[in-house]
């Protein structure tokens, strides 16, 4: 297998083995060895470093959150966990963690730490600086904790809780082995650290969708830093990224076991009357960003003479047409067969352009009244700074095709759902459920600081 050139050089400090996707899914082979930035010998048992520590509690029965006591007082239950724990993952004599046997609790612990740290390293390179936690004022480290029976993973104030559960079909799902899910939760923390927190409890719906979309893009772009994932996408698609492959599908085991597709047909026009789930509301923005990524990839292929202009034009003209695959795929097959290494270099470059542009975009956003139109304007400004506006036409066309900047999402509609994922434990939700995850964020922080 040829190696992919990286425009972003990640530091080589400590080794871990990570699964790019859940090992129980199809097309999944051996875990891939990756390097994370802390030097060997500075990541201790847990794993733990100066910013992150992983524990696997014994006897933890409920998620962190806000609970009402018998007398009606609301209390905060949060990190640090002070009870007993499963023995920690230990480094080898050289300070690495790639020796730990798959199938052990310690592999799970090392995998969770490695996924978070690998994601942080990638995005700190894109931002060109360190990324702080939004809870730095009151907590020094992120606690990564496992809770069997939790059917998802949640990033909260000072923690990421990682669940595991049986599907209706009887399959055991271990989210600690899902790079996608853990990277997504890390993405939420990155956005809170960089964009900040809204000052008002009256948060517009597109703010919810923005968080989910941004976390998905963090995960998706991070995934493409795995050699096996990037080359696997190209081997499966031959560069036709709208085919069904691991680049445009993610959150493999999400609410109700549904797949979310980056290359989805949804627009903001589908939500002008209102929305129910932020995962759904996120898809027009995610789709626009994915389309920009694909178009940038095609532009680079054309510039390097790896595809003919006819192929790029057909791909643009037939996007969304039922005949797209039958007409376009044979042309991609022929072009890819001539220079797969060149295709890989172009996809890596497009990946890194998207990472840098999104980092620049997010750095300029303000949390108050954030909507998709503002994201589009900030992305255009980022392209000005990074690329002299070279991709303005691509950015504007794809945003407008999704209705972004033309219409706005309507109000949140009633739902029987118990929780909001992107703002769980962090922002307001209508209705209190079994515990107080849904208190306004500022209220929760005030309560937290009294503990």
DOKEMI-23424 format. One line per field, with one value per residue (C-alpha): residue in three letters; x, y, z. Coordinates in steps of 0.2 Angstrom, whole numbers, plus 5000, padded with zeros to 4 digits. Layout:
<rs>
r: [ALA / ...]
xx: [X / ...]
yy: [Y / ...]
zz: [Z / ...]
</rs>
This chain:
<rs>
r: [UNK / UNK / UNK / UNK / UNK / UNK / UNK / UNK / UNK / UNK / UNK / UNK / UNK / UNK / UNK / UNK / UNK / UNK / UNK / UNK / UNK / UNK / UNK / UNK / UNK / UNK / UNK / UNK / UNK / UNK / UNK / UNK / UNK / UNK / UNK / UNK / UNK / UNK / UNK / UNK / UNK / UNK / UNK / UNK / UNK / UNK / UNK / UNK / UNK / UNK / UNK / UNK / UNK / UNK / UNK / UNK / UNK / UNK / UNK / UNK / UNK / UNK / UNK / UNK / UNK / UNK / UNK / UNK / UNK / UNK / UNK / UNK / UNK / UNK / UNK / UNK / UNK / UNK / UNK / UNK / UNK / UNK / UNK / UNK / UNK / UNK / UNK / UNK / UNK / UNK / UNK / UNK / UNK / UNK / UNK / UNK / UNK / UNK / UNK / UNK / UNK / UNK / UNK / UNK / UNK / UNK / UNK / UNK / UNK / UNK / UNK / UNK / UNK / UNK / UNK / UNK / UNK / UNK / UNK / UNK / UNK / UNK / UNK / UNK / UNK / UNK / UNK / UNK / UNK / UNK / UNK / UNK / UNK / UNK / UNK / UNK / UNK / UNK / UNK / UNK / UNK / UNK / UNK / UNK / UNK / UNK / UNK / UNK / UNK / UNK / UNK / UNK / UNK / UNK / UNK / UNK / UNK / UNK / UNK / UNK / UNK / UNK / UNK / UNK / UNK / UNK / UNK / UNK / UNK / UNK / UNK / UNK / UNK / UNK / UNK / UNK / UNK / UNK / UNK / UNK / UNK / UNK / UNK / UNK / UNK / UNK / UNK / UNK / UNK / UNK / UNK / UNK / UNK / UNK / UNK / UNK / UNK / UNK / UNK / UNK / UNK / UNK / UNK / UNK / UNK / UNK / UNK / UNK / UNK / UNK / UNK / UNK / UNK / UNK / UNK / UNK / UNK / UNK / UNK / UNK / UNK / UNK / UNK / UNK / UNK / UNK / UNK / UNK / UNK / UNK / UNK / UNK / UNK / UNK / UNK / UNK / UNK / UNK / UNK / UNK / UNK / UNK / UNK / UNK / UNK / UNK / UNK / UNK / UNK / UNK / UNK / UNK / UNK / UNK / UNK / UNK / UNK / UNK / UNK / UNK / UNK / UNK / UNK / UNK / UNK / UNK / UNK / UNK / UNK / UNK / UNK / UNK / UNK / UNK / UNK / UNK / UNK / UNK / UNK / UNK / UNK / UNK / UNK / UNK / UNK / UNK / UNK / UNK / UNK / UNK / UNK / UNK / UNK / UNK / UNK / UNK / UNK / UNK / UNK / UNK / UNK / UNK / UNK / UNK / UNK / UNK / UNK / UNK / UNK / UNK / UNK / UNK / UNK / UNK / UNK / UNK / UNK / UNK / UNK / UNK / UNK / UNK / UNK / UNK / UNK / UNK / UNK / UNK / UNK / UNK / UNK / UNK / UNK / UNK / UNK / UNK / UNK / UNK / UNK / UNK / UNK / UNK / UNK / UNK / UNK / UNK / UNK / UNK / UNK / UNK / UNK / UNK / UNK / UNK / UNK / UNK / UNK / UNK / UNK / UNK / UNK / UNK / UNK / UNK / UNK / UNK / UNK / UNK / UNK / UNK / UNK / UNK / UNK / UNK / UNK / UNK / UNK / UNK / UNK / UNK / UNK / UNK / UNK / UNK / UNK / UNK / UNK / UNK / UNK / UNK / UNK / UNK / UNK / UNK / UNK / UNK / UNK / UNK / UNK / UNK / UNK / UNK / UNK / UNK / UNK / UNK / UNK / UNK / UNK / UNK / UNK / UNK / UNK / UNK / UNK / UNK / UNK / UNK / UNK / UNK / UNK / UNK / UNK / UNK / UNK / UNK / UNK / UNK / UNK / UNK / UNK / UNK / UNK / UNK / UNK / UNK / UNK / UNK / UNK / UNK / UNK / UNK / UNK / UNK / UNK / UNK / UNK / UNK / UNK / UNK / UNK]
xx: [5000 / 5007 / 5009 / 4999 / 5008 / 5003 / 5002 / 4999 / 5013 / 5007 / 5020 / 5027 / 5027 / 5018 / 5011 / 4993 / 4983 / 4966 / 4952 / 4946 / 4929 / 4920 / 4929 / 4912 / 4907 / 4911 / 4927 / 4936 / 4953 / 4967 / 4969 / 4981 / 4996 / 4996 / 5007 / 5000 / 5010 / 5014 / 5032 / 5034 / 5036 / 5024 / 5008 / 5005 / 4994 / 4976 / 4981 / 4983 / 4993 / 4992 / 4975 / 4966 / 4964 / 4954 / 4946 / 4934 / 4924 / 4917 / 4899 / 4895 / 4877 / 4871 / 4878 / 4885 / 4871 / 4859 / 4847 / 4833 / 4835 / 4820 / 4818 / 4818 / 4835 / 4845 / 4862 / 4876 / 4884 / 4900 / 4918 / 4930 / 4925 / 4932 / 4926 / 4935 / 4941 / 4946 / 4966 / 4973 / 4981 / 5000 / 5013 / 5027 / 5045 / 5047 / 5032 / 5020 / 5003 / 5003 / 5007 / 4990 / 4980 / 4964 / 4949 / 4955 / 4948 / 4965 / 4964 / 4947 / 4955 / 4970 / 4959 / 4948 / 4963 / 4971 / 4956 / 4954 / 4972 / 4974 / 4959 / 4966 / 4983 / 4975 / 4964 / 4978 / 4988 / 4974 / 4971 / 4990 / 4989 / 4983 / 4964 / 4958 / 4944 / 4928 / 4929 / 4947 / 4942 / 4936 / 4944 / 4962 / 4959 / 4946 / 4939 / 4935 / 4924 / 4915 / 4897 / 4890 / 4872 / 4873 / 4868 / 4879 / 4893 / 4892 / 4904 / 4900 / 4907 / 4924 / 4920 / 4917 / 4906 / 4907 / 4893 / 4891 / 4874 / 4866 / 4857 / 4839 / 4847 / 4858 / 4874 / 4886 / 4891 / 4907 / 4908 / 4925 / 4931 / 4922 / 4934 / 4920 / 4909 / 4924 / 4931 / 4913 / 4912 / 4929 / 4923 / 4909 / 4922 / 4933 / 4918 / 4914 / 4932 / 4934 / 4917 / 4912 / 4895 / 4879 / 4875 / 4856 / 4845 / 4836 / 4847 / 4842 / 4839 / 4853 / 4865 / 4860 / 4863 / 4879 / 4886 / 4881 / 4888 / 4904 / 4907 / 4903 / 4916 / 4929 / 4926 / 4926 / 4941 / 4951 / 4946 / 4954 / 4971 / 4971 / 4981 / 4969 / 4954 / 4959 / 4966 / 4951 / 4939 / 4949 / 4950 / 4931 / 4926 / 4940 / 4938 / 4919 / 4916 / 4897 / 4897 / 4893 / 4909 / 4917 / 4920 / 4902 / 4894 / 4898 / 4890 / 4888 / 4879 / 4869 / 4851 / 4840 / 4855 / 4853 / 4867 / 4870 / 4876 / 4888 / 4882 / 4863 / 4850 / 4842 / 4841 / 4836 / 4820 / 4815 / 4816 / 4807 / 4792 / 4802 / 4813 / 4814 / 4831 / 4847 / 4856 / 4843 / 4844 / 4863 / 4863 / 4860 / 4876 / 4886 / 4880 / 4886 / 4903 / 4905 / 4900 / 4913 / 4926 / 4922 / 4922 / 4939 / 4945 / 4939 / 4947 / 4964 / 4962 / 4959 / 4973 / 4985 / 4979 / 4972 / 4954 / 4948 / 4937 / 4923 / 4922 / 4922 / 4908 / 4898 / 4900 / 4893 / 4879 / 4873 / 4874 / 4858 / 4853 / 4848 / 4860 / 4875 / 4883 / 4881 / 4888 / 4901 / 4908 / 4916 / 4926 / 4932 / 4937 / 4948 / 4956 / 4960 / 4968 / 4981 / 4987 / 4980 / 4994 / 4990 / 4972 / 4977 / 4988 / 4973 / 4961 / 4974 / 4976 / 4957 / 4956 / 4969 / 4961 / 4944 / 4952 / 4962 / 4947 / 4935 / 4947 / 4948 / 4929 / 4926 / 4939 / 4929 / 4912 / 4902 / 4890 / 4876 / 4863 / 4875 / 4866 / 4871 / 4872 / 4885 / 4895 / 4894 / 4901 / 4914 / 4919 / 4921 / 4932 / 4943 / 4945 / 4950 / 4964 / 4970 / 4967 / 4965 / 4946 / 4950 / 4935 / 4922 / 4911 / 4912 / 4907 / 4893 / 4886 / 4885 / 4879 / 4865 / 4860 / 4856 / 4846 / 4859 / 4859 / 4842 / 4830 / 4831 / 4826 / 4809 / 4806 / 4809 / 4794 / 4787 / 4795 / 4795 / 4814 / 4822 / 4837 / 4847 / 4864 / 4874 / 4869 / 4866 / 4872 / 4877 / 4862 / 4844 / 4831 / 4812 / 4806 / 4814 / 4816 / 4823 / 4837 / 4842 / 4852 / 4841 / 4844 / 4850 / 4869 / 4873 / 4862 / 4871 / 4888 / 4882 / 4876 / 4892 / 4903 / 4894 / 4898]
yy: [5000 / 5017 / 5031 / 5047 / 5063 / 5074 / 5093 / 5093 / 5084 / 5077 / 5076 / 5059 / 5056 / 5041 / 5026 / 5019 / 5007 / 5014 / 5007 / 5020 / 5012 / 5000 / 4983 / 4975 / 4983 / 4977 / 4982 / 4983 / 4975 / 4977 / 4993 / 5006 / 5012 / 5031 / 5043 / 5057 / 5072 / 5069 / 5063 / 5044 / 5043 / 5058 / 5048 / 5039 / 5024 / 5027 / 5033 / 5051 / 5066 / 5085 / 5088 / 5071 / 5056 / 5040 / 5029 / 5014 / 5015 / 5001 / 5004 / 5020 / 5018 / 5034 / 5048 / 5064 / 5077 / 5087 / 5077 / 5082 / 5076 / 5071 / 5089 / 5097 / 5103 / 5101 / 5094 / 5092 / 5075 / 5077 / 5073 / 5068 / 5050 / 5045 / 5027 / 5011 / 5008 / 4994 / 4993 / 5006 / 5004 / 5004 / 5010 / 4999 / 5002 / 5015 / 5024 / 5018 / 5010 / 5000 / 4983 / 4981 / 4966 / 4969 / 4963 / 4969 / 4984 / 4992 / 4992 / 5000 / 5013 / 5016 / 5017 / 5031 / 5041 / 5039 / 5044 / 5060 / 5065 / 5061 / 5072 / 5086 / 5085 / 5086 / 5101 / 5110 / 5109 / 5116 / 5130 / 5133 / 5134 / 5125 / 5122 / 5125 / 5117 / 5127 / 5121 / 5127 / 5139 / 5126 / 5110 / 5106 / 5090 / 5081 / 5065 / 5051 / 5039 / 5023 / 5019 / 5002 / 5003 / 5021 / 5020 / 5034 / 5045 / 5063 / 5077 / 5087 / 5100 / 5092 / 5074 / 5063 / 5048 / 5033 / 5020 / 5003 / 4993 / 4979 / 4983 / 4976 / 4962 / 4957 / 4964 / 4972 / 4989 / 4997 / 5015 / 5016 / 5007 / 5019 / 5033 / 5041 / 5043 / 5048 / 5061 / 5068 / 5071 / 5079 / 5090 / 5097 / 5101 / 5110 / 5120 / 5125 / 5130 / 5140 / 5147 / 5149 / 5148 / 5158 / 5171 / 5169 / 5154 / 5158 / 5148 / 5148 / 5131 / 5133 / 5134 / 5117 / 5111 / 5120 / 5110 / 5093 / 5098 / 5104 / 5089 / 5078 / 5087 / 5086 / 5067 / 5065 / 5075 / 5067 / 5050 / 5054 / 5055 / 5036 / 5029 / 5014 / 5025 / 5037 / 5024 / 5013 / 5027 / 5029 / 5010 / 5008 / 5024 / 5027 / 5045 / 5046 / 5052 / 5052 / 5033 / 5024 / 5023 / 5027 / 5045 / 5050 / 5039 / 5042 / 5039 / 5021 / 5017 / 5032 / 5035 / 5021 / 5013 / 5025 / 5031 / 5049 / 5053 / 5068 / 5067 / 5070 / 5079 / 5089 / 5108 / 5122 / 5123 / 5106 / 5114 / 5131 / 5125 / 5118 / 5104 / 5090 / 5083 / 5093 / 5078 / 5081 / 5100 / 5098 / 5089 / 5104 / 5112 / 5096 / 5092 / 5109 / 5107 / 5089 / 5096 / 5110 / 5096 / 5086 / 5101 / 5106 / 5088 / 5089 / 5106 / 5099 / 5083 / 5094 / 5106 / 5091 / 5083 / 5068 / 5070 / 5078 / 5093 / 5083 / 5072 / 5087 / 5095 / 5079 / 5077 / 5094 / 5093 / 5076 / 5078 / 5071 / 5064 / 5045 / 5042 / 5050 / 5034 / 5025 / 5039 / 5046 / 5030 / 5022 / 5039 / 5039 / 5020 / 5024 / 5040 / 5032 / 5017 / 5028 / 5037 / 5031 / 5040 / 5056 / 5054 / 5051 / 5066 / 5077 / 5070 / 5073 / 5091 / 5094 / 5087 / 5099 / 5114 / 5110 / 5108 / 5124 / 5133 / 5127 / 5131 / 5149 / 5150 / 5144 / 5155 / 5170 / 5165 / 5172 / 5161 / 5174 / 5172 / 5160 / 5154 / 5145 / 5161 / 5167 / 5151 / 5153 / 5171 / 5166 / 5151 / 5164 / 5175 / 5160 / 5156 / 5174 / 5173 / 5155 / 5154 / 5172 / 5168 / 5155 / 5144 / 5158 / 5151 / 5133 / 5139 / 5151 / 5139 / 5124 / 5135 / 5143 / 5126 / 5120 / 5136 / 5143 / 5162 / 5161 / 5154 / 5150 / 5135 / 5137 / 5133 / 5117 / 5106 / 5095 / 5078 / 5063 / 5063 / 5063 / 5073 / 5084 / 5076 / 5092 / 5102 / 5088 / 5094 / 5110 / 5120 / 5122 / 5109 / 5110 / 5099 / 5091 / 5072 / 5060 / 5071 / 5089 / 5088 / 5101 / 5116 / 5131 / 5130 / 5146 / 5139 / 5122 / 5131 / 5142 / 5126 / 5117 / 5131 / 5129 / 5111]
zz: [5000 / 4995 / 5008 / 5008 / 5009 / 5023 / 5021 / 5040 / 5049 / 5066 / 5080 / 5084 / 5103 / 5110 / 5100 / 5101 / 5091 / 5085 / 5075 / 5062 / 5064 / 5075 / 5074 / 5073 / 5057 / 5040 / 5031 / 5047 / 5049 / 5061 / 5072 / 5065 / 5074 / 5077 / 5086 / 5097 / 5103 / 5121 / 5121 / 5126 / 5145 / 5148 / 5146 / 5162 / 5168 / 5164 / 5151 / 5158 / 5154 / 5159 / 5151 / 5150 / 5161 / 5158 / 5171 / 5171 / 5186 / 5196 / 5203 / 5194 / 5190 / 5182 / 5170 / 5177 / 5177 / 5188 / 5200 / 5211 / 5229 / 5240 / 5246 / 5229 / 5229 / 5213 / 5215 / 5202 / 5200 / 5191 / 5190 / 5197 / 5201 / 5218 / 5219 / 5214 / 5196 / 5184 / 5184 / 5172 / 5155 / 5158 / 5146 / 5141 / 5146 / 5132 / 5136 / 5122 / 5123 / 5107 / 5116 / 5125 / 5119 / 5110 / 5120 / 5137 / 5147 / 5146 / 5127 / 5128 / 5140 / 5128 / 5113 / 5121 / 5126 / 5109 / 5099 / 5109 / 5109 / 5090 / 5086 / 5097 / 5089 / 5071 / 5075 / 5085 / 5069 / 5059 / 5071 / 5073 / 5092 / 5107 / 5110 / 5128 / 5137 / 5140 / 5158 / 5161 / 5174 / 5186 / 5181 / 5175 / 5166 / 5155 / 5164 / 5151 / 5160 / 5154 / 5159 / 5153 / 5148 / 5141 / 5123 / 5117 / 5122 / 5129 / 5131 / 5146 / 5158 / 5162 / 5156 / 5141 / 5146 / 5135 / 5134 / 5129 / 5126 / 5117 / 5101 / 5098 / 5088 / 5103 / 5097 / 5110 / 5105 / 5113 / 5109 / 5117 / 5101 / 5089 / 5084 / 5075 / 5091 / 5102 / 5089 / 5087 / 5106 / 5106 / 5092 / 5103 / 5116 / 5103 / 5097 / 5115 / 5118 / 5101 / 5098 / 5116 / 5124 / 5121 / 5134 / 5132 / 5135 / 5119 / 5107 / 5089 / 5081 / 5069 / 5083 / 5088 / 5071 / 5069 / 5084 / 5077 / 5060 / 5066 / 5078 / 5063 / 5052 / 5066 / 5066 / 5047 / 5043 / 5058 / 5051 / 5034 / 5044 / 5045 / 5030 / 5029 / 5029 / 5016 / 5004 / 5008 / 5003 / 4986 / 4983 / 4986 / 4976 / 4964 / 4968 / 4966 / 4984 / 4981 / 4981 / 4997 / 5007 / 5024 / 5020 / 5017 / 5031 / 5049 / 5066 / 5062 / 5078 / 5083 / 5090 / 5083 / 5074 / 5059 / 5048 / 5044 / 5027 / 5023 / 5005 / 5010 / 5000 / 5014 / 5013 / 5025 / 5015 / 5023 / 5040 / 5037 / 5046 / 5061 / 5066 / 5079 / 5080 / 5079 / 5070 / 5056 / 5056 / 5055 / 5038 / 5026 / 5033 / 5034 / 5016 / 5010 / 5018 / 5011 / 4993 / 4995 / 5000 / 4985 / 4973 / 4980 / 4977 / 4959 / 4956 / 4962 / 4952 / 4936 / 4940 / 4941 / 4925 / 4934 / 4927 / 4911 / 4912 / 4905 / 4921 / 4933 / 4922 / 4922 / 4941 / 4944 / 4931 / 4937 / 4955 / 4963 / 4946 / 4946 / 4931 / 4941 / 4946 / 4929 / 4919 / 4931 / 4939 / 4924 / 4920 / 4938 / 4937 / 4922 / 4929 / 4946 / 4938 / 4930 / 4946 / 4962 / 4972 / 4964 / 4969 / 4987 / 4987 / 4981 / 4993 / 5008 / 5001 / 5000 / 5018 / 5025 / 5016 / 5024 / 5041 / 5040 / 5033 / 5046 / 5060 / 5053 / 5051 / 5069 / 5076 / 5069 / 5075 / 5090 / 5100 / 5101 / 5087 / 5077 / 5062 / 5045 / 5035 / 5047 / 5045 / 5026 / 5028 / 5040 / 5028 / 5013 / 5024 / 5028 / 5010 / 5007 / 5020 / 5016 / 4997 / 4991 / 4988 / 4975 / 4980 / 4983 / 4968 / 4975 / 4993 / 4988 / 4976 / 4988 / 5002 / 4992 / 4984 / 5002 / 5006 / 5017 / 5017 / 5009 / 5022 / 5040 / 5050 / 5059 / 5078 / 5087 / 5086 / 5101 / 5102 / 5114 / 5114 / 5131 / 5127 / 5116 / 5111 / 5106 / 5121 / 5133 / 5151 / 5142 / 5136 / 5138 / 5132 / 5134 / 5148 / 5163 / 5162 / 5174 / 5179 / 5176 / 5160 / 5152 / 5164 / 5155 / 5153 / 5164 / 5177 / 5177 / 5178 / 5193 / 5202 / 5197 / 5205 / 5222 / 5223]
</rs>
